[in-house]
Amino acid sequence: MNKRVRALLLASSIGLIIVAIFLGFLTSMTNPVSWILIAVLAIIPFVYNKRADKNELVWKEEYSVGVKVLDEDHKKLIDLLNQFKTAYDYHTSDEFEKDALDSLVAYTRFHFQREEELLEQQNYPDFEEHKEQHRKMIKEVERFVALYNEQGHEALEEVSEFLSAWLINHINGTDKQYSKHLNDNGIV
């Protein structure tokens, strides 16, 4: 079930609960069903927010690659990815979605360039392989951007899922591999 349908069902449910509360109070102000429904209505935002928080990526120290500037970039990428996911989840406007996607892509390019320059300066032995992973990622992101330009909002769910998985896997996998090399060369 897509997010729009879920949002519509949630809004409909809230509307029905409000109507049921009103009808219950028409019979009696002491009607326990109405009071129970008020409690349910009060709990809905907490449950909804708890569920929404699960979709958000959160920086964890275990993601650290041991290089402050790159960790800061990774934190910024997670923040931009969360902004993008928010733009997608709430579909406030096409402009907001496009801006969030463009910001994420631009910062990803910036980060890759910074990381590659640092790895090249420090003669990282797997530099070419790492750079190739970045090229593949950018190519995939460009494909998603083209798909978004073609299909609009509906193309973004795939983008969101791919980027979330890729970012964390890349940081915890490939990026962690250069940590020791950079740290041994005095880069922290």
C-alpha positions in Angstrom: 0.0 0.0 0.0 1.5 3.3 -1.0 2.0 6.3 1.3 -0.9 8.3 -0.1 -3.4 5.5 0.4 -2.1 5.1 4.0 -2.4 8.8 4.7 -5.9 8.8 3.2 -6.9 5.8 5.4 -5.4 7.5 8.5 -7.3 10.7 7.8 -10.5 8.8 7.2 -10.1 6.8 10.4 -9.5 10.0 12.4 -12.6 11.5 10.8 -14.7 8.5 11.7 -13.4 8.5 15.3 -14.4 12.2 15.6 -17.8 11.5 14.3 -18.2 8.5 16.7 -17.1 10.7 19.6 -19.7 13.3 18.7 -22.5 10.8 18.2 -21.5 9.1 21.6 -21.7 12.5 23.4 -25.1 13.1 21.8 -26.4 10.1 23.8 -24.7 11.0 27.0 -21.6 12.9 28.2 -20.7 9.9 30.4 -20.7 7.5 27.5 -17.4 5.5 28.0 -17.0 4.7 24.3 -16.6 8.4 23.5 -14.0 8.8 26.2 -12.1 5.8 25.0 -12.2 7.1 21.5 -10.8 10.5 22.7 -7.9 8.6 24.3 -7.3 6.7 21.0 -7.4 10.0 19.1 -4.9 11.5 21.5 -2.5 8.5 21.1 -2.6 8.5 17.3 0.0 11.3 16.8 2.5 9.5 19.1 2.1 6.2 17.3 2.4 8.0 13.9 5.5 9.9 15.0 7.1 6.7 16.4 6.6 5.0 13.1 7.8 8.0 11.1 11.0 8.1 13.2 11.8 4.5 12.1 12.2 5.7 8.5 14.8 8.3 9.5 18.4 7.4 9.3 20.4 8.4 12.4 24.1 8.8 12.6 25.8 6.1 14.8 29.3 6.2 16.0 29.8 2.8 14.5 29.6 4.6 11.1 32.7 6.6 11.8 35.6 6.1 9.4 38.0 7.8 11.8 38.5 10.9 9.7 36.7 13.9 11.0 36.1 15.7 7.8 34.7 12.6 6.1 32.6 11.7 9.1 31.1 15.2 8.9 30.4 14.7 5.2 28.7 11.4 6.0 26.6 13.1 8.7 25.6 15.8 6.2 24.7 13.1 3.6 22.5 11.4 6.2 20.8 14.7 7.0 20.2 15.5 3.3 18.9 12.0 2.7 16.5 12.4 5.6 15.3 15.8 4.1 14.8 14.0 0.8 12.8 11.2 2.5 10.7 13.8 4.2 10.0 15.6 1.0 9.0 12.3 -0.6 7.0 11.0 2.4 5.0 14.2 2.8 5.0 15.2 -0.9 4.5 18.8 0.0 5.4 20.0 -3.5 7.3 19.0 -6.6 9.7 21.9 -6.1 10.5 20.8 -2.5 11.2 17.2 -3.7 13.3 18.4 -6.6 15.3 20.7 -4.4 15.9 18.0 -1.8 17.0 15.5 -4.5 19.2 18.1 -6.2 20.9 19.0 -2.9 21.5 15.4 -2.0 23.0 14.7 -5.4 25.2 17.8 -5.4 26.5 17.1 -1.9 27.2 13.5 -2.8 29.3 14.6 -5.8 31.1 17.1 -3.5 31.8 14.4 -0.9 33.0 11.9 -3.5 35.4 14.5 -4.9 36.8 15.4 -1.5 37.2 11.7 -0.5 38.9 10.8 -3.8 41.3 13.8 -3.5 42.2 12.7 0.0 42.7 9.0 -0.9 44.8 10.0 -4.0 47.0 12.3 -1.9 47.6 9.6 0.6 48.3 6.9 -2.1 45.5 4.7 -1.0 46.2 1.3 -2.6 42.6 0.6 -3.6 42.0 4.1 -4.9 40.9 3.2 -8.4 38.4 0.6 -7.1 36.9 3.0 -4.7 36.7 5.7 -7.3 34.9 3.2 -9.6 32.3 2.6 -6.9 31.7 6.3 -6.7 31.3 6.5 -10.5 28.8 3.6 -10.5 26.8 5.3 -7.7 26.7 8.6 -9.5 25.6 6.8 -12.7 22.8 5.1 -10.8 21.7 8.4 -9.1 21.7 10.1 -12.6 19.4 7.3 -13.8 17.1 7.9 -10.8 17.1 11.7 -11.5 16.1 11.0 -15.1 13.4 8.6 -13.9 12.2 11.4 -11.5 12.2 13.9 -14.3 10.1 11.5 -16.4 7.7 10.1 -13.8 7.7 12.6 -11.0 6.9 11.7 -7.4 6.1 8.0 -8.0 9.8 7.4 -9.0 11.1 8.6 -5.7 10.3 5.6 -3.5 12.8 3.5 -5.3 15.4 6.3 -5.1 14.8 6.7 -1.3 15.2 3.0 -0.6 18.3 2.7 -2.8 20.1 5.7 -1.4 19.4 4.7 2.2 20.7 1.2 1.8 23.6 2.3 -0.4 24.9 5.1 1.9 25.1 3.0 5.0 26.5 -0.1 3.2 29.1 2.1 1.5 30.2 3.8 4.7 30.3 0.6 6.7 31.9 -1.4 3.9 34.1 0.4 1.4 34.8 3.6 3.4 35.8 1.7 6.5 38.5 0.0 4.4 40.5 3.2 4.0 40.3 4.2 7.7 43.5 2.4 8.8 45.4 3.7 5.8 44.5 7.3 6.3 44.9 7.1 10.1 48.3 5.5 9.7 49.2 8.5 7.5 48.2 11.0 10.2 44.7 11.8 8.8 42.2 11.8 11.6 
